[in-house]
Amino acid sequence: MKWDFIIVHESAHEWFGNNITSKDNADMWVHESFANYAEGLYTECLFGKEAGADYTIRVRRGIRNDRPIVAAYEVNDQGSGDMYPKGGNMLHTIRQIVDDDEKWRGILRGLNKTFWHQTVMGKQIEEYIAKQSGVDLTKVFDQYLRTAQIPVFEYKLEGTTLSYRWTGVVPGFNMPLKVKTSAAGFTLIHPTESWQTATVALADSAEFAVDRNFYVDARRVVTGQQPH
């Protein structure tokens, strides 16, 4: 109740929706995911980065994961309403991957300069973000936009050994992830669909955590239990 949701959300459409417009309703995420994400940015502007993250993370409660965000093309179809909260959290996750807020702001501003008063396909937006970030985000966009699942991070902790992998993902999914492996804070790891290992330095395994800013499903596999 600290600000008017509808004014902020609809004002965001002056940039994503009116300045940059999707050619096909299948790519409505170009409007709604960015407008949803802008709500968190507005919160961050008023109350700080942590508050902005809190806002974006809380809207996950509205995510249904019922069907893909991107629908079929050329039939005037729209994807899941998850294009709002899930799409916003996808962008928030990509911000973590970029890991450079100045660069990330430049990407958002650059989108509106590059595609000023244009109608675009979603792929153009994806490719621009990837090129400007210097990161191959193909699998990230495919996972969050074209499937109804969020990535599952499976992990096992045995003493000081952390075993981990991605599951429930598109083939070749390789999104990096930040996890807490020591009292010093979070470390960037690069899970794949194959099990990998790393060394942790935690006094208690309960201290292990996945950075909440990444929209993933973290599941611990207990020794002797069959992985999901």
C-alpha positions in Angstrom: 0.0 0.0 0.0 3.0 2.3 -0.3 2.3 3.2 -3.9 -0.5 2.8 -6.5 0.1 -0.5 -8.4 -2.1 0.3 -11.4 -0.4 3.7 -12.1 3.1 2.2 -12.0 2.2 -0.9 -14.0 0.3 1.0 -16.8 2.9 3.7 -16.9 5.5 1.1 -17.6 3.7 0.2 -20.7 4.7 3.6 -22.2 8.1 1.8 -22.6 7.1 -1.8 -23.0 3.9 -2.0 -25.0 3.7 1.5 -26.5 7.3 2.3 -27.4 8.2 -1.4 -28.1 5.2 -3.4 -29.3 5.0 -7.1 -30.0 4.0 -8.1 -33.6 2.1 -11.2 -32.4 0.0 -11.7 -29.3 2.0 -14.8 -28.6 4.8 -12.5 -27.5 2.7 -10.4 -25.1 5.4 -11.1 -22.5 7.3 -8.3 -24.2 4.6 -6.0 -22.7 3.6 -7.7 -19.5 6.7 -9.3 -18.1 8.6 -6.0 -18.3 5.7 -4.0 -16.9 5.5 -6.5 -14.0 9.3 -6.2 -13.5 9.0 -2.4 -13.5 6.9 -2.6 -10.4 9.9 -4.1 -8.5 12.2 -1.5 -10.0 9.9 1.3 -8.8 9.9 -0.3 -5.4 13.7 -0.5 -5.5 13.9 3.2 -6.5 11.8 4.3 -3.5 12.9 1.9 -0.8 16.2 0.2 -1.9 17.4 -2.8 -3.7 16.4 -5.3 -1.1 12.8 -4.0 -1.0 12.6 -4.2 -4.8 13.8 -7.8 -4.7 11.3 -8.6 -1.9 8.5 -7.3 -4.1 9.4 -9.3 -7.1 9.9 -12.5 -5.1 6.6 -12.1 -3.4 4.7 -11.9 -6.7 5.8 -15.6 -7.3 2.7 -16.5 -5.2 0.6 -15.7 -8.2 2.5 -18.0 -10.6 0.5 -21.1 -11.8 3.0 -22.8 -14.1 -0.1 -24.0 -16.1 1.2 -23.5 -19.6 4.0 -21.7 -21.5 4.1 -18.0 -21.5 4.7 -17.9 -25.3 1.7 -19.2 -27.3 1.3 -20.4 -30.8 2.1 -17.7 -33.5 -0.2 -16.4 -36.2 -3.4 -17.5 -34.6 -4.0 -14.4 -32.3 -3.3 -16.5 -29.2 -1.9 -15.5 -25.9 0.1 -17.6 -23.5 -0.3 -18.1 -19.7 -1.1 -15.2 -17.4 2.2 -16.2 -15.9 3.6 -13.7 -18.4 3.2 -11.2 -15.5 4.7 -12.6 -12.3 6.8 -15.5 -13.9 8.0 -13.2 -16.7 9.0 -10.5 -14.2 10.9 -13.1 -12.2 12.6 -14.4 -15.3 13.9 -10.9 -15.9 14.9 -10.6 -12.2 16.8 -13.9 -12.6 18.6 -12.7 -15.7 19.7 -9.6 -13.8 21.4 -11.9 -11.4 23.1 -13.7 -14.2 24.3 -10.5 -15.7 25.5 -9.5 -12.2 26.2 -5.9 -13.2 23.5 -3.5 -12.4 24.9 -0.7 -14.5 25.0 -3.0 -17.5 21.5 -4.3 -16.7 20.1 -0.7 -16.6 21.9 -0.1 -19.9 20.2 -3.1 -21.5 16.7 -1.9 -20.4 17.4 1.6 -21.7 19.0 0.2 -24.8 16.0 -1.9 -25.7 13.9 1.2 -25.9 16.5 3.1 -27.9 17.2 0.3 -30.3 13.5 -0.7 -30.9 12.0 2.8 -30.6 8.5 2.9 -32.0 8.9 -0.6 -33.6 6.8 -3.8 -33.5 9.0 -6.7 -32.8 9.1 -10.5 -32.3 10.0 -11.7 -28.9 13.1 -13.4 -30.3 14.5 -10.0 -31.2 14.2 -8.9 -27.5 15.8 -12.2 -26.4 18.7 -11.8 -28.8 19.3 -8.2 -27.9 19.5 -9.0 -24.1 21.8 -11.9 -24.7 24.1 -9.9 -27.0 24.4 -6.9 -24.7 24.9 -9.1 -21.6 27.6 -11.2 -23.3 25.8 -14.4 -22.0 24.1 -17.1 -24.1 20.6 -17.0 -22.6 19.0 -19.2 -25.2 18.2 -22.0 -22.8 17.1 -19.6 -20.1 14.5 -18.0 -22.3 13.4 -21.4 -23.7 12.9 -22.8 -20.1 10.9 -19.9 -18.7 9.0 -18.8 -21.8 8.4 -22.0 -23.7 7.8 -24.6 -21.0 5.5 -24.6 -18.0 8.2 -25.7 -15.6 10.7 -23.8 -13.5 14.3 -25.3 -13.3 14.7 -27.8 -10.5 18.1 -27.6 -8.7 18.7 -31.0 -7.1 21.5 -31.2 -4.5 23.0 -33.5 -1.9 25.2 -32.6 1.0 27.5 -35.2 2.4 30.0 -33.7 4.8 31.9 -31.0 3.0 30.9 -32.3 -0.4 28.0 -30.7 -2.4 26.7 -32.6 -5.3 24.3 -30.9 -7.6 22.6 -30.8 -11.0 19.6 -29.4 -13.0 16.6 -31.5 -13.7 13.2 -30.9 -15.2 14.9 -28.6 -17.7 15.2 -28.2 -21.5 18.1 -30.2 -23.0 21.4 -28.3 -22.5 20.1 -26.0 -19.8 23.2 -24.5 -18.2 22.1 -21.5 -16.2 24.6 -20.4 -13.5 23.4 -20.2 -10.0 24.5 -18.6 -6.8 24.6 -20.8 -3.6 25.9 -20.3 -0.1 28.9 -22.6 0.4 30.7 -20.7 3.2 30.2 -18.0 5.8 31.7 -15.6 3.3 28.5 -15.6 1.3 27.3 -16.8 -2.1 29.4 -18.5 -4.8 28.5 -18.8 -8.5 28.3 -22.4 -9.7 27.5 -23.7 -13.2 25.2 -26.7 -12.8 24.3 -28.9 -15.8 22.1 -32.0 -16.2 24.9 -34.2 -15.0 25.9 -34.4 -11.3 28.8 -32.2 -10.3 30.6 -31.6 -7.0 32.0 -28.7 -5.0 33.4 -28.3 -1.6 31.5 -26.4 1.1 32.8 -24.8 4.3 29.6 -24.6 6.5 29.4 -25.3 10.2 25.9 -26.7 9.6 24.4 -28.1 6.4 21.2 -26.2 7.3 23.2 -23.0 6.4 23.3 -24.0 2.8 21.0 -21.9 0.6 20.2 -21.0 -2.9 20.2 -17.3 -3.7 16.5 -16.4 -3.5 16.8 -13.9 -6.4 17.0 -16.9 -8.8 13.6 -18.2 -9.6 14.2 -22.0 -9.3 13.0 -24.9 -7.3 15.7 -26.2 -4.9 15.3 -29.8 -3.7 17.6 -31.6 -1.4 18.2 -35.3 -2.1 18.8 -37.3 1.1 21.5 -40.0 0.9 19.9 -43.3 0.0 16.8 -41.6 -1.5 16.1 -41.9 -5.2 16.5 -38.5 -6.9 13.3 -36.9 -8.2 
